[in-house]
Amino acid sequence: MGTLLTPTRIAKAQQRVERIVERLKPWSWLWPPMAFSAGLASFFLVDRQQWLGAALALGLVFAWTLLLSEGLISRWLARRGHPTPPRGVATFVAQMIHQETLFFTLPFILVTTVWNSGQTLFAILIVGMAILSIIDPLYFKVAERWRSLYFIFHAQCVFLVLLVTLPIMLHLTTGQSLLLALGITILVALPSFWHLLKQHSIKRWCAFFGLTLVLAYAAWVGRIWVPPASMWMTSSALSPAFDTAQRLPQGSMSLTPQAISDNGLYVYTAIRAPRGLSETITHAWHHNGQPMDVVELNINGGREQGYRAWSHKRNFPADPSGEWRVDIMTSSGQRLGLLRFNVSEDDQTASVADGQIRASGLSGLNLRRFVPGS
């Protein structure tokens, strides 16, 4: 092995890599749209050609494995007296993989984000990171001068690639994928705080492990802001009756206290997920901000229009007037959708057209009358 990896041969290999990088730089602007197109292809082919979507995701994970091992390879070469790759080359390669990650995962984030919730901030963050990755002066300035921020940027990209690819490749649930992605992300983020241990004192070790626990706790608490990148709500509806054979809401009803108490109310949701994925979701009912009931529903992925699930609430309080909210959540606490409606004696407001099921993008509207879908 020592005869094969001579300093001369390593230097020649590095020169070849540098020449390849120099030839690629003028064409690097093509990389983000190519990565975005690959993400779109993976997104739309998850059900139709799942093997191709998994192959694209696997290629992204392989690229990340190479990037994460770059530091280990450099230290291994340095300990043996071999020249290490120039920092500019390594940063350029890292930038290409960051762009690939951000633009590949962007379609998943944009489609699965519930825009009338805190997930909007997460989506804006990812869009901002994608823009930063293509602005060379700003990206390289962060990489060279603000190493801690650069490591955090790097860790966030690791989180994204795991969040998107694990359900596709391994059929893990959103909760399992989230926990694994958070754990690996925290490990990747720790090097940005390694300076705390330059002086090996008990106080610094305690600060380091305390920071690790704080990061883990903050990440878990903030999971409701993270969209479930492999699942999204395709449609939703409220109705007083339901056709269980056709799995479709039926009928029309004014949302008055008497009508709600007498008839109850169905909540219908269609959730799309990759084929082979089994997941438990919940319909969590709230009245004037107070939690009421939580209904668990099991769904299976693979249906292009979404897996149809519903819950039926009959036990309304004596006075059901006021604001109602139904949170559609994954078992891990990530939001899939949000339905709001008001119950009032006032029956003068407009109603929705008969036969309509609302798309998920309209799930935040306040309605006093509702004519459900069929």
C-alpha positions in Angstrom: 0.0 0.0 0.0 2.9 2.4 0.9 4.5 1.8 -2.5 1.3 2.6 -4.3 0.6 5.8 -2.4 3.9 7.6 -3.0 4.0 11.4 -2.6 4.7 11.7 -6.3 1.6 9.7 -7.3 -0.6 11.5 -4.8 0.6 14.8 -6.1 -0.1 13.8 -9.7 -3.6 12.6 -8.7 -4.3 15.9 -7.0 -3.1 17.8 -10.1 -5.6 15.9 -12.2 -8.4 16.6 -9.8 -7.4 20.3 -9.8 -7.5 20.4 -13.6 -10.9 18.7 -13.7 -12.2 21.3 -11.2 -10.9 24.1 -13.3 -12.6 22.8 -16.3 -15.9 22.3 -14.4 -16.0 25.8 -12.9 -17.2 27.6 -16.1 -20.1 25.2 -16.3 -20.9 25.1 -12.6 -24.0 27.3 -13.2 -25.7 24.3 -14.8 -25.5 22.2 -11.6 -28.4 23.8 -9.6 -31.0 23.5 -12.4 -29.8 19.9 -13.0 -30.1 19.1 -9.3 -33.6 20.7 -9.2 -34.7 18.7 -12.2 -33.4 15.5 -10.6 -35.4 16.4 -7.4 -38.5 17.0 -9.5 -38.0 13.7 -11.3 -37.5 11.8 -8.0 -40.5 13.5 -6.5 -42.9 12.6 -9.4 -41.4 9.2 -10.0 -41.6 8.0 -6.3 -44.8 6.1 -7.1 -44.6 5.5 -10.9 -40.9 4.5 -11.1 -39.9 4.2 -7.5 -36.6 2.5 -8.4 -35.5 5.5 -10.3 -36.4 7.9 -7.5 -34.5 5.7 -5.1 -31.5 5.6 -7.5 -31.4 9.4 -7.6 -31.6 9.6 -3.8 -28.9 6.9 -3.5 -26.6 8.9 -5.7 -27.1 12.0 -3.5 -26.3 9.9 -0.3 -23.2 8.6 -2.0 -22.0 12.1 -2.8 -22.6 13.1 0.8 -20.6 10.1 2.0 -17.6 11.3 -0.1 -17.9 14.8 1.3 -18.1 13.7 4.9 -15.1 11.5 4.5 -13.0 14.3 2.9 -11.7 15.5 6.3 -10.7 12.0 7.3 -8.9 11.4 4.0 -7.0 14.7 4.4 -5.9 13.9 8.0 -4.9 10.4 6.9 -2.7 11.8 4.2 -1.2 14.5 6.4 -0.2 12.0 9.1 1.7 10.0 6.5 3.5 13.0 5.1 1.5 13.2 1.9 0.2 16.5 0.4 -3.5 17.2 1.2 -6.0 18.5 -1.3 -6.1 22.3 -1.7 -8.8 23.9 0.4 -10.2 25.8 -2.6 -10.8 22.5 -4.4 -12.4 20.9 -1.4 -14.7 23.9 -0.9 -15.7 23.9 -4.6 -16.6 20.2 -4.4 -18.5 20.9 -1.1 -20.4 23.8 -2.8 -21.4 21.5 -5.7 -22.8 18.9 -3.3 -24.5 21.6 -1.2 -26.2 22.9 -4.4 -27.1 19.3 -5.4 -28.7 18.7 -2.0 -30.6 22.0 -1.7 -32.0 22.0 -5.2 -32.7 18.3 -5.1 -34.7 18.5 -1.9 -36.4 21.9 -2.7 -39.4 20.4 -4.6 -40.1 18.0 -1.7 -40.0 20.9 0.8 -42.1 23.3 -1.3 -44.9 20.8 -2.0 -45.1 19.4 1.6 -45.0 22.7 3.5 -48.2 23.8 5.1 -47.9 27.5 4.2 -50.4 28.8 6.8 -48.2 27.5 9.6 -44.7 27.9 11.1 -43.3 25.5 8.4 -43.3 28.5 6.1 -40.2 29.8 8.0 -38.4 26.5 7.4 -39.2 26.6 3.7 -37.9 30.2 3.5 -34.7 29.1 5.3 -34.1 26.3 2.7 -34.8 28.7 -0.2 -32.3 31.2 1.3 -29.7 28.5 1.7 -30.2 27.5 -1.9 -29.7 31.1 -3.0 -26.6 31.4 -0.8 -25.1 28.3 -2.4 -25.1 29.8 -5.9 -23.7 33.2 -4.9 -20.0 32.4 -5.1 -18.5 35.4 -3.3 -20.8 35.1 -0.3 -20.6 31.3 -0.2 -16.8 31.2 -0.2 -16.6 34.1 2.3 -18.8 32.0 4.7 -16.6 28.9 4.1 -13.3 30.7 4.7 -14.2 33.2 7.5 -17.1 31.8 9.5 -16.3 28.2 9.9 -18.9 27.6 12.6 -21.6 29.0 10.4 -20.3 26.9 7.5 -20.5 23.7 9.6 -24.0 24.5 10.6 -24.9 25.1 7.0 -23.3 21.8 6.2 -25.2 20.0 8.9 -28.5 21.4 7.7 -27.8 20.0 4.3 -27.1 16.6 5.9 -30.5 16.8 7.7 -32.3 17.6 4.4 -30.8 14.8 2.4 -31.6 12.3 5.1 -35.1 13.6 5.7 -36.0 13.2 2.0 -34.1 10.1 1.0 -34.7 7.7 4.0 -38.5 7.2 3.4 -37.9 6.7 -0.3 -35.0 4.3 0.0 -35.8 2.4 3.3 -39.5 2.9 3.6 -39.0 4.4 7.1 -41.9 6.3 8.7 -41.6 10.1 9.0 -41.0 9.7 12.7 -38.1 7.2 12.2 -36.6 9.3 9.4 -36.9 12.4 11.5 -35.2 10.8 14.6 -32.4 9.3 12.5 -31.9 12.6 10.5 -31.8 14.6 13.7 -29.2 12.3 15.4 -26.8 12.3 12.5 -27.2 16.1 12.0 -26.3 16.8 15.6 -23.1 14.6 15.2 -22.2 16.5 12.0 -22.9 19.9 13.7 -20.6 19.2 16.7 -17.3 19.9 14.9 -18.4 23.6 14.6 -18.2 23.8 18.4 -15.0 21.7 18.8 -13.1 24.8 19.9 -14.7 24.5 23.3 -12.4 21.5 23.9 -9.1 23.1 22.9 -8.4 23.4 26.6 -9.3 20.0 28.1 -10.9 21.0 31.3 -13.9 19.5 33.1 -15.8 22.8 32.6 -15.3 22.7 28.9 -16.3 19.1 28.6 -19.5 19.8 30.5 -20.2 22.8 28.3 -19.7 20.7 25.2 -22.0 17.9 26.3 -24.5 20.4 27.6 -24.5 22.1 24.2 -25.1 18.7 22.6 -28.2 18.1 24.7 -29.5 21.6 24.1 -29.1 21.1 20.3 -30.9 17.7 20.5 -33.8 19.1 22.6 -34.2 22.2 20.4 -34.3 20.1 17.2 -36.9 17.8 18.7 -39.1 20.7 19.9 -38.9 22.4 16.6 -40.0 19.3 14.6 -43.5 20.7 14.1 -41.9 23.4 11.9 -40.3 20.7 9.7 -42.5 19.5 6.8 -42.8 15.7 6.4 -40.9 15.8 3.1 -42.2 12.4 1.9 -45.9 13.0 2.6 -48.4 15.7 1.8 -52.2 16.3 1.9 -53.7 16.4 -1.6 -57.3 17.3 -0.6 -59.6 17.8 2.4 -63.2 18.4 3.2 -65.8 18.8 6.1 -69.2 17.1 5.8 -72.2 16.0 7.9 -72.3 12.5 6.2 -69.9 10.1 4.5 -70.1 7.4 1.9 -67.7 4.7 3.3 -68.0 2.6 0.2 -66.7 5.3 -2.1 -64.7 7.0 0.7 -66.2 10.4 -0.2 -67.9 13.1 1.9 -71.6 13.7 1.3 -74.3 16.3 2.0 -74.4 19.9 3.1 -75.0 21.6 6.4 -74.9 25.1 8.0 -72.2 25.3 10.6 -74.6 26.3 13.5 -74.4 25.0 17.0 -77.7 23.1 16.7 -76.7 21.4 13.3 -73.3 20.5 14.6 -74.7 18.9 17.8 -77.4 17.0 16.0 -75.4 15.7 13.0 -71.8 15.6 14.1 -69.0 16.4 11.6 -66.7 14.4 9.4 -63.2 15.4 8.5 -61.9 14.0 5.2 -58.2 14.0 4.2 -56.3 12.4 1.3 -52.7 11.9 2.1 -50.1 11.0 -0.6 -47.0 9.0 0.5 -44.5 6.8 -1.3 -45.5 3.2 -2.2 -44.6 0.8 0.6 -44.8 3.5 3.4 -47.2 2.8 6.3 -47.8 5.7 8.6 -50.1 6.7 11.5 -51.6 10.1 11.2 -53.9 12.0 13.7 -56.8 14.4 13.4 -56.4 16.6 16.5 -59.5 18.7 17.2 -59.3 22.0 19.0 -62.0 24.4 20.2 -61.2 28.0 20.9 -57.5 27.0 21.2 -58.2 24.2 23.7 -57.4 20.5 22.7 -60.5 18.3 22.5 -60.0 14.9 20.8 -57.3 13.1 18.9 -58.2 10.4 16.4 -55.5 8.0 15.0 -55.7 6.8 11.4 -53.4 4.3 9.6 -52.6 5.1 6.0 -50.6 3.3 3.3 -48.6 5.0 0.5 -48.8 4.4 -3.2 -52.1 5.9 -4.3 -51.5 8.9 -6.7 -54.6 10.8 -5.5 -53.7 10.1 -1.9 -54.8 7.6 0.7 -58.3 8.6 1.8 -58.9 8.7 5.6 -61.6 10.3 7.7 -62.7 10.9 11.3 -66.2 11.5 12.7 -66.7 13.8 15.7 -70.1 13.6 17.5 -69.4 14.5 21.1 -69.4 18.3 20.8 -69.6 20.4 23.9 -72.9 21.8 25.1 -72.1 25.1 23.4 -69.9 24.4 20.3 -69.9 28.0 19.1 -66.6 29.6 18.3 -63.4 28.8 16.4 -62.5 25.2 15.6 -59.2 23.8 14.3 -58.3 20.3 13.1 -54.6 19.6 12.9 -53.6 16.8 10.6 -50.3 15.5 12.1 -47.9 12.6 11.7 -47.2 10.4 14.7 -43.9 12.3 15.2 -45.7 15.6 15.5 -45.0 17.0 12.0 -47.9 19.0 10.5 -49.5 17.6 7.3 -52.4 20.1 7.1 -54.7 22.5 9.0 -58.5 22.9 8.8 -60.2 25.9 10.4 -63.9 26.7 10.7 -66.3 28.8 12.8 -69.5 27.6 14.4 -72.0 30.4 14.8 -75.8 31.2 14.9 -75.1 33.7 12.2 -76.1 32.0 8.9 -75.7 34.9 6.5 -72.2 34.2 5.2 -71.4 32.6 1.8 -71.1 28.8 1.3 -68.8 26.6 -0.8 -70.2 25.2 -4.0 -71.8 21.8 -3.8 -69.7 18.9 -4.9 -66.3 20.5 -4.1 -63.5 19.0 -2.1 -60.9 21.6 -1.2 -57.3 21.2 -2.2 -54.8 21.2 0.7 -53.7 24.7 -0.2 -57.1 26.1 0.9 -57.2 24.2 4.2 -56.6 27.4 6.2 -59.8 29.2 5.2 -62.4 30.1 7.8 -65.9 28.9 6.8 -69.2 29.4 8.6 -71.2 27.4 6.1 -69.7 24.4 4.3 -71.0 22.3 1.4 -68.8 19.2 1.4 -67.3 17.3 -1.5 -68.7 14.2 -3.1 
